[in-house]
Amino acid sequence: MSAVLRKPKTFKLRSLHSEKKFGVAGRSCEEVLRKGCRHLQLPVPGSRLCLYEDGTELTGDYFWSAPDNSELVLLTAGQTWQGFVSDISRFLSVFQEPHAGVIQAARQLLSDERAPLRQKLLADLLGTVSENIAAETRAEDPPWFEGLESRFRSKSGYLRYSCESRIRSYLREVTSGASLVGAEAREEYLRLVGSMQQKLQAAQYNSSYFDRGAKAGRRLCTPEGWFSCQGPFDVDDCTSRHSINPYSNRESRVLFSTWNLDHVIEKKRAVVPTLAAAVHDAEGREVDWEYFYRLLFTLENLKLVHIACHKKTTHKLHCDPSRVYCTPAASRRKRPARQRP
């Protein structure tokens, strides 16, 4: 059927930087483009029409196949549109550095909203834009410190304490593993644990892992304080892309406490029992306590994971038997010489 005899197709049209739409009808792509440019007072040369949904350019070949009332974006020379992705990108840019008007508008929407899903989305957005990430001291961000002892004067100081507390709890569990060895080997087991404790004290219990001010190789976060989930023990990455910034606000600080420093080779099921067995079966060999130290207290065997990525099933991973004992040369270097009477 000739295009002249066909009923004009109708579209909803808007420009790139406007949410306001208007109806336009035509029997060709050129006619719709011409009418749109006239309405928006834009030049026809270099302009084109794209589907709002996915950015597909509307051409003469596709014109009659497009559904009636399709939403179109009119682009001038140099402009691009990728569909929903472009709108999401614009949305994120607004909230990345929001001004007071955006925050006030979101609060007004939330006060009038009754749908639970929209309430949650708005509340999450308000929580995000109200963050005070750059602030570090109690004086700069008092709400962040609500519920914390007065001795904590900085965010980094508290998060270092939080990390140190976790590492200290691991040390207590290792110490309690002395009950797994007989009385004759217990002294040697505790001596090795004592060496680990000395190393931890020198490293400040690896508390820098949570300190955004620490050097890049010593922290798990960005300089701004963003932590990313490293995924379950049996995968290389987090497919859900979990992230959190406990430096941002009080709620994020509290939620961060639910994230885990997960031992890939399990502490209770593998590392501590293997250490105890190594001491018991040493028969004159020197246990490589530094190998166990790395498995228990360092990122060689620790992964930071969101609670949803923390698999509590048996990992079925074991310590490397070839690294349990020192080689003779290494043993002589590591073990302090005993003083003669």
C-alpha positions in Angstrom: 0.0 0.0 0.0 1.3 3.4 -0.9 2.5 5.5 2.0 0.3 8.3 0.8 -2.8 6.2 1.3 -1.8 4.8 4.7 -3.0 6.3 7.9 -0.3 8.5 9.5 1.7 6.8 12.3 1.7 8.5 15.7 4.6 8.9 18.0 5.5 10.5 21.3 8.5 12.8 20.8 10.9 14.6 23.1 14.3 16.2 22.9 17.4 14.8 24.5 17.4 17.0 27.6 13.7 17.3 28.2 11.2 15.0 29.9 8.3 16.8 28.2 6.7 14.8 25.4 4.3 15.8 22.6 2.4 13.8 20.0 3.4 13.9 16.3 2.0 12.0 13.3 3.4 11.4 9.8 3.6 9.1 6.9 7.4 9.0 6.7 10.4 9.3 9.0 11.3 12.6 7.2 7.9 14.1 7.9 8.0 13.2 11.6 11.5 14.6 11.9 10.6 17.8 10.2 7.5 18.3 12.4 9.5 17.5 15.5 12.2 19.9 14.6 9.7 22.7 13.9 8.0 22.1 17.3 11.2 22.0 19.2 12.8 24.8 17.1 15.8 22.6 16.1 17.6 22.5 12.8 16.6 19.6 10.5 20.1 19.1 9.0 22.1 16.6 11.1 19.0 15.7 13.2 17.7 12.1 13.6 15.1 10.1 15.5 15.9 7.2 17.9 13.7 4.9 19.9 13.7 5.9 23.6 13.7 2.3 24.7 17.0 1.1 23.1 18.4 3.9 21.0 17.6 2.3 17.6 17.6 4.9 14.9 14.3 5.3 13.2 14.9 5.0 9.4 12.6 4.8 6.4 13.0 1.0 6.4 11.9 0.6 10.0 9.3 3.4 10.0 6.2 1.4 9.4 7.3 -1.5 11.6 7.6 0.7 14.7 4.6 0.2 17.1 2.1 3.1 17.2 2.7 5.6 19.9 6.4 4.6 20.2 8.4 7.1 22.3 11.1 8.8 20.3 14.1 11.0 21.1 15.0 13.7 18.7 18.8 14.1 18.5 20.7 16.9 16.8 24.2 16.6 15.3 26.7 15.2 17.9 24.1 13.9 20.3 23.8 10.3 21.3 21.1 8.1 23.0 21.6 4.5 24.2 18.1 3.9 25.4 17.3 3.3 29.1 21.0 3.2 29.9 21.3 6.9 29.0 18.4 7.8 31.4 20.0 5.8 34.2 23.3 7.4 33.6 21.7 10.9 33.8 19.9 9.8 37.0 23.1 8.6 38.6 25.0 11.8 37.7 22.3 13.9 39.4 22.7 11.9 42.7 26.5 11.7 42.5 26.9 15.3 43.5 23.3 16.3 44.5 22.4 19.9 45.4 19.9 20.8 48.1 17.0 21.0 45.7 17.4 17.4 44.7 17.5 16.2 48.3 14.5 18.4 49.2 12.5 17.0 46.2 13.3 13.4 47.2 12.2 14.1 50.8 8.9 15.6 49.6 8.3 12.5 47.4 9.0 10.2 50.2 6.7 12.0 52.6 3.8 11.6 50.2 4.7 8.1 48.9 2.6 5.1 50.1 3.9 2.2 47.8 6.4 0.2 49.8 8.8 -0.4 46.9 9.0 3.3 46.0 9.3 4.2 49.7 12.4 1.9 49.9 13.9 3.2 46.7 13.5 6.8 47.9 14.8 6.1 51.4 17.9 4.4 49.9 18.5 7.4 47.6 18.1 9.8 50.5 20.5 7.8 52.6 23.0 7.8 49.8 22.9 11.5 49.0 22.9 12.4 52.7 26.2 10.7 53.2 29.2 12.6 54.6 32.0 10.4 53.2 34.7 13.0 53.2 34.2 13.8 56.9 36.7 12.0 59.2 36.4 13.3 62.8 33.6 13.2 65.3 33.3 17.0 65.1 32.8 16.8 61.3 30.1 14.1 61.4 28.6 13.6 64.8 25.7 11.3 63.7 28.2 8.7 62.4 29.6 8.2 65.9 26.2 7.8 67.6 26.4 4.8 69.9 30.2 4.6 70.0 32.4 5.2 73.0 33.8 8.7 73.3 37.3 7.4 72.9 36.7 7.0 69.2 37.6 10.4 67.6 37.9 9.4 64.0 36.2 7.1 61.5 39.5 5.5 60.5 40.4 4.9 64.1 37.2 3.1 64.8 37.4 0.9 61.7 41.0 0.0 62.6 39.7 -1.0 66.0 36.9 -3.0 64.3 39.4 -4.9 62.1 41.8 -5.5 65.0 39.0 -6.9 67.1 38.3 -9.5 64.4 41.9 -10.5 64.1 42.2 -10.7 67.9 39.2 -13.1 68.0 41.0 -15.3 65.5 44.1 -15.4 67.7 42.0 -16.4 70.7 40.6 -19.3 68.7 44.1 -20.4 67.7 45.2 -20.2 71.3 42.3 -22.4 72.4 43.5 -25.0 69.9 46.2 -25.9 72.4 43.6 -28.3 73.8 43.9 -30.4 70.7 47.4 -31.4 71.5 48.7 -33.5 74.3 50.4 -32.0 77.4 53.9 -32.9 76.1 53.4 -30.8 73.0 51.3 -28.0 74.4 54.3 -25.9 75.4 55.6 -26.0 71.8 52.1 -25.2 70.4 51.8 -22.1 72.7 55.4 -21.1 71.8 54.4 -21.0 68.1 51.2 -19.1 68.9 53.3 -16.6 70.9 55.5 -16.0 67.8 52.3 -15.3 65.8 51.1 -12.9 68.4 54.4 -11.0 68.4 54.2 -10.7 64.6 50.6 -9.5 64.9 51.5 -6.9 67.5 54.3 -5.6 65.2 51.7 -5.3 62.4 49.1 -3.7 64.7 46.9 -6.8 64.2 46.6 -5.9 60.4 44.1 -3.3 61.4 45.1 -1.3 58.3 42.8 -3.6 56.2 39.8 -1.4 57.1 41.7 2.0 57.2 41.1 4.1 54.1 44.2 6.2 55.0 46.5 3.2 54.8 48.8 2.5 51.9 47.2 0.8 48.9 48.7 -2.6 49.5 47.7 -2.6 53.2 43.9 -1.8 52.8 40.9 -3.5 51.4 39.1 -0.3 50.4 39.5 2.7 48.1 40.9 6.0 49.5 37.3 7.1 49.9 36.4 4.1 52.0 34.5 1.9 49.5 34.8 -1.8 50.1 33.8 -4.4 47.4 32.8 -7.9 48.2 35.4 -10.4 47.0 32.8 -13.2 46.4 32.4 -16.6 48.1 35.4 -18.7 48.8 35.0 -20.9 45.7 34.8 -18.1 43.1 37.1 -15.4 42.0 34.7 -12.4 42.2 31.3 -11.3 43.5 28.7 -11.7 40.8 26.3 -9.5 42.7 28.8 -6.6 42.9 28.1 -6.0 46.6 29.8 -2.8 47.8 29.6 -0.6 50.9 31.2 2.4 52.4 31.2 2.3 56.2 32.7 5.7 56.3 29.6 7.2 54.8 26.9 7.1 57.5 26.0 5.4 60.7 23.7 2.8 59.1 26.5 1.7 56.7 28.9 1.5 59.6 26.5 -0.8 61.4 25.8 -2.9 58.3 29.5 -3.3 57.6 29.8 -5.3 60.8 27.8 -8.1 59.1 30.4 -8.4 56.4 32.9 -11.3 57.0 36.6 -11.8 56.7 36.2 -15.4 55.5 39.0 -17.9 55.7 39.2 -19.7 52.3 41.0 -22.6 53.9 38.8 -22.8 57.0 40.2 -21.8 60.3 38.4 -24.2 62.6 38.0 -27.1 60.3 41.4 -27.1 58.6 44.1 -24.6 59.7 44.0 -24.9 63.5 43.6 -28.8 63.4 46.5 -29.0 60.9 48.7 -26.8 63.1 47.9 -28.9 66.2 48.7 -32.1 64.3 51.9 -30.7 62.9 53.1 -29.9 66.5 52.1 -33.3 67.7 53.8 -35.1 64.8 56.8 -32.9 64.5 59.4 -35.5 65.6 62.2 -32.9 65.7 61.0 -30.9 62.7 60.3 -27.2 63.0 56.7 -26.2 62.3 56.5 -23.3 59.8 54.4 -21.1 62.0 54.7 -18.2 59.5 52.8 -20.3 56.9 50.0 -20.8 59.4 50.2 -17.1 60.4 49.5 -16.1 56.8 46.6 -18.5 56.5 45.0 -17.3 59.8 45.6 -13.6 59.7 46.4 -12.2 56.3 44.8 -11.6 52.9 46.7 -14.7 51.6 43.7 -16.7 52.9 41.1 -14.1 53.9 38.4 -12.7 51.7 36.1 -9.8 52.6 32.5 -11.0 51.8 29.0 -9.6 52.0 26.8 -11.8 54.3 24.9 -13.1 51.3 28.2 -14.4 49.8 29.4 -16.0 53.0 28.9 -19.7 52.3 28.8 -21.6 55.6 29.1 -25.0 54.0 32.3 -27.0 54.4 35.0 -25.6 52.1 36.8 -29.0 51.7 40.1 -27.2 51.3 43.3 -28.2 53.1 46.6 -26.8 54.1 49.5 -27.6 51.8 51.4 -30.5 53.4 54.7 -29.4 51.8 54.6 -26.1 53.7 53.7 -27.3 57.2 57.3 -27.8 58.2 60.3 -25.6 57.6 63.2 -26.8 55.4 66.3 -27.4 57.5 67.9 -24.2 56.4 64.8 -22.2 57.0 64.4 -23.8 60.4 67.8 -22.7 61.5 67.0 -19.1 60.4 63.6 -18.9 62.0 64.2 -20.5 65.4 66.1 -18.4 67.9 69.3 -20.0 69.1 68.9 -21.4 72.6 71.3 -19.9 75.1 73.8 -22.2 76.9 73.7 -22.2 80.6 
